[in-house]
Amino acid sequence: MTSKNQGSLINELVPPEKMIDWVGGGGTSWFKQVGNEFFQYFVELCDLKPNEKVLDVGCGCGRIAVPLTEYLEDGGSYEGFDITTDEVNWCRENISTKYPNFRFHRANIYSKHYNPNGKVTASEYKFPYEDMSFDFVFLTSVFTHILPQELENYLSEIVRVLKRGGKCLISFFLLNPESLKYSNENLGILDFKYDFEYYRLLNPDVPEFAVAYKESFIQSLYEKHQLKIMEPIRYGSWCGRKEFLSCQDIIIAVK
């Protein structure tokens, strides 16, 4: 496939607006912008190589899979899973058919907001992949929607499926003195006012709508599961910071 033809295919890989709205909104331009943004982080900050094996936890409708289709080759591959049926089916029908090294799995995990008929909880879910299968694992806006027991299970699964020396990139809402100061001054876009010791919620009636964690708590979990954080943590704009990398906070770590 020529690069010109491939670029044409990339432009076609945009899901319907209703799917984009369901997994964050922002329309077509935002869908492309965020995908390209994180692709750059993968290459520039995580040193992702074209021949590596990649896992996308919470793939949605392929927002970050799409730019990777131009990059992963020569043995490189992508696996993604999500709890939403329509989005996974769209990715299978529109991405996997053109890029066979891109595969998508539907995980029937319970979520009050996203999948109320799910059969298994996130705290007990086992990723459907062998030990040490991936060079790189990423989660964008996943740990911002799950509670501590679920988060720790996912973190342990990430460690299990990562190869030794493999890296992971995960986004968070991290609570530390700076973010709390800005939040208390109502400078941020989210007000996590419901305090549960080491995490806070936006809406206790729908906990998974948005969750923020104490940075020290997250650091302790990384240490417990023997993931080494690659400093610095890249802080986001969500709380009202003037200097930031992205919207959410980003932690890159190595096994």
Beta strands, then each sheet from edge to edge (+ up, - down):
strand 1: 53-57
strand 2: 77-82
strand 3: 102-106
strand 4: 134-139
strand 5: 162-172
strand 6: 174-175
strand 7: 194-195
strand 8: 199-201
strand 9: 211-214
strand 10: 228-229
strand 11: 249-254
sheet 1: 3+ 2+ 1+ 4+ 5+ 11- 10+
sheet 2: 6+ 9+ 8- 7+
end
